[in-house]
Amino acid sequence: MANSNELEQLERIVLKLDDSIDKLTEVSANISKLLAVQEQRMNTIEKDTDRNQDDIRHLYSKLDSVSKALTDKMDESMKNSSAGHDRIEKAFELKVEEVNKRLNALEAWRWLVIGGAIVIGWFVNRFFK
């Protein structure tokens, strides 16, 4: 009997071991599935990261080109502004020269008129006394 009791216990232990092995097999299969899903997610994240990095590089490239274009336009605008300023300055200088010439001519006439008046006054004083 002791043998039969031991056999029953051994049988129960073997059944429990079989159950445990089945459960471990299920757990192992589930872990394999989870690892496969996680690996797929990691691959997706890597692809997204690569795409995002490419997008960022593209944006930096566009920003550089826009920045260069704006800088070029600003430089061109400054050159045009400087050229316009120089034209205005030259035109102003010409006007000032023209006004100075006219003023000098008026001053010459003023002295001629004053000189003529003095001569006429001297003649009048000398001959009509």
Number of C-alpha atoms within 10 A of each C-alpha: 6 7 8 9 10 11 12 12 12 12 12 12 12 12 12 12 12 12 12 12 12 12 12 12 12 12 12 12 12 12 12 12 12 12 12 12 12 12 12 12 12 12 12 12 12 12 12 12 12 12 12 12 12 12 12 12 12 12 12 12 12 12 12 12 12 12 12 12 12 12 12 12 12 12 12 12 12 12 12 12 12 12 12 12 12 12 12 12 12 12 12 12 12 12 12 12 12 12 12 12 12 12 12 12 12 12 12 12 12 12 12 12 12 12 12 12 12 12 12 12 12 12 12 11 10 9 8 7 6
